Amino acid sequence: MCPQCNTRYDDWDHGGEGQEDAYAVTVQRCVGCQVIADRQDQLGRDGVDTNGVKVGLIPAAAAAALQAQRELAGHRHRITDDD
């Protein structure tokens, strides 16, 4: 079994006359995958070491909550430093 396309060699007709292949090729664009690939490319152009870096998608509300949490933690850290 091919780990990339999940077909077996025997799934294909290997040129048999009049036999249709068991699979048909389709092409579709996934906007999510496109956005991930664009961000990966941008990181590389920005000179970021991308070894081990995983770019993924999370819901916008979750991203906003994480950002608010970071800002609150930064604010608390500044207050503690000022004391």
C-alpha positions as YAML, in Angstrom:
chain: A
units: angstrom
residues:
- id: 1
  name: MET
  ca: [0.00, 0.00, 0.00]
- id: 2
  name: CYS
  ca: [1.32, 3.42, -0.92]
- id: 3
  name: PRO
  ca: [1.52, 5.65, 2.19]
- id: 4
  name: GLN
  ca: [0.78, 8.75, 0.15]
- id: 5
  name: CYS
  ca: [-2.19, 7.80, -2.03]
- id: 6
  name: ASN
  ca: [-3.41, 4.69, -0.15]
- id: 7
  name: THR
  ca: [-3.71, 2.51, -3.24]
- id: 8
  name: ARG
  ca: [-2.13, -0.85, -3.96]
- id: 9
  name: TYR
  ca: [-0.28, -1.81, -7.11]
- id: 10
  name: ASP
  ca: [-2.96, -4.41, -7.86]
- id: 11
  name: ASP
  ca: [-5.69, -1.72, -7.73]
- id: 12
  name: TRP
  ca: [-4.56, -0.51, -11.14]
- id: 13
  name: ASP
  ca: [-5.34, -2.32, -14.41]
- id: 14
  name: HIS
  ca: [-1.77, -1.97, -15.70]
- id: 15
  name: GLY
  ca: [-2.82, -1.20, -19.25]
- id: 16
  name: GLY
  ca: [-5.52, -3.83, -19.71]
- id: 17
  name: GLU
  ca: [-7.55, -3.05, -22.82]
- id: 18
  name: GLY
  ca: [-11.07, -1.82, -22.07]
- id: 19
  name: GLN
  ca: [-10.64, -1.90, -18.31]
- id: 20
  name: GLU
  ca: [-11.21, 1.20, -16.26]
- id: 21
  name: ASP
  ca: [-8.93, 2.12, -13.40]
- id: 22
  name: ALA
  ca: [-10.34, 1.64, -9.90]
- id: 23
  name: TYR
  ca: [-9.63, 5.29, -9.11]
- id: 24
  name: ALA
  ca: [-10.10, 8.61, -10.84]
- id: 25
  name: VAL
  ca: [-7.95, 11.66, -10.23]
- id: 26
  name: THR
  ca: [-9.67, 14.70, -8.77]
- id: 27
  name: VAL
  ca: [-8.27, 18.14, -8.14]
- id: 28
  name: GLN
  ca: [-9.62, 20.41, -5.47]
- id: 29
  name: ARG
  ca: [-8.29, 23.40, -3.62]
- id: 30
  name: CYS
  ca: [-8.53, 23.55, 0.14]
- id: 31
  name: VAL
  ca: [-8.35, 27.16, 1.31]
- id: 32
  name: GLY
  ca: [-7.15, 26.03, 4.74]
- id: 33
  name: CYS
  ca: [-4.25, 24.07, 3.24]
- id: 34
  name: GLN
  ca: [-3.47, 27.03, 0.98]
- id: 35
  name: VAL
  ca: [-3.33, 29.44, 3.94]
- id: 36
  name: ILE
  ca: [-1.05, 27.04, 5.84]
- id: 37
  name: ALA
  ca: [1.28, 26.68, 2.83]
- id: 38
  name: ASP
  ca: [1.34, 30.47, 2.33]
- id: 39
  name: ARG
  ca: [2.32, 31.01, 5.98]
- id: 40
  name: GLN
  ca: [5.04, 28.33, 5.77]
- id: 41
  name: ASP
  ca: [6.44, 30.04, 2.67]
- id: 42
  name: GLN
  ca: [6.35, 33.44, 4.40]
- id: 43
  name: LEU
  ca: [8.22, 32.09, 7.43]
- id: 44
  name: GLY
  ca: [10.94, 30.79, 5.12]
- id: 45
  name: ARG
  ca: [11.20, 34.12, 3.28]
- id: 46
  name: ASP
  ca: [11.42, 35.91, 6.64]
- id: 47
  name: GLY
  ca: [14.46, 33.81, 7.51]
- id: 48
  name: VAL
  ca: [12.73, 31.86, 10.28]
- id: 49
  name: ASP
  ca: [14.26, 28.44, 10.96]
- id: 50
  name: THR
  ca: [11.27, 26.22, 10.13]
- id: 51
  name: ASN
  ca: [12.84, 22.93, 11.21]
- id: 52
  name: GLY
  ca: [10.32, 21.35, 13.55]
- id: 53
  name: VAL
  ca: [7.81, 24.18, 13.10]
- id: 54
  name: LYS
  ca: [4.22, 23.06, 12.55]
- id: 55
  name: VAL
  ca: [1.81, 25.59, 11.09]
- id: 56
  name: GLY
  ca: [-1.83, 24.79, 11.81]
- id: 57
  name: LEU
  ca: [-5.26, 26.33, 12.02]
- id: 58
  name: ILE
  ca: [-7.31, 27.07, 15.12]
- id: 59
  name: PRO
  ca: [-10.70, 28.80, 15.33]
- id: 60
  name: ALA
  ca: [-10.47, 32.60, 15.31]
- id: 61
  name: ALA
  ca: [-12.22, 32.80, 18.70]
- id: 62
  name: ALA
  ca: [-9.59, 30.49, 20.22]
- id: 63
  name: ALA
  ca: [-6.80, 32.60, 18.70]
- id: 64
  name: ALA
  ca: [-8.34, 35.76, 20.17]
- id: 65
  name: ALA
  ca: [-8.61, 34.12, 23.60]
- id: 66
  name: LEU
  ca: [-4.96, 33.03, 23.46]
- id: 67
  name: GLN
  ca: [-3.89, 36.55, 22.46]
- id: 68
  name: ALA
  ca: [-5.91, 38.08, 25.31]
- id: 69
  name: GLN
  ca: [-4.35, 35.59, 27.73]
- id: 70
  name: ARG
  ca: [-0.84, 36.53, 26.52]
- id: 71
  name: GLU
  ca: [-1.60, 40.23, 26.87]
- id: 72
  name: LEU
  ca: [-3.02, 39.75, 30.36]
- id: 73
  name: ALA
  ca: [0.02, 37.73, 31.41]
- id: 74
  name: GLY
  ca: [2.30, 40.44, 30.01]
- id: 75
  name: HIS
  ca: [0.34, 43.12, 31.85]
- id: 76
  name: ARG
  ca: [0.57, 41.18, 35.12]
- id: 77
  name: HIS
  ca: [4.30, 40.70, 34.57]
- id: 78
  name: ARG
  ca: [4.78, 44.46, 34.08]
- id: 79
  name: ILE
  ca: [2.78, 45.24, 37.25]
- id: 80
  name: THR
  ca: [4.91, 42.80, 39.26]
- id: 81
  name: ASP
  ca: [8.12, 44.31, 37.86]
- id: 82
  name: ASP
  ca: [6.96, 47.82, 38.80]
- id: 83
  name: ASP
  ca: [6.31, 46.86, 42.44]
...
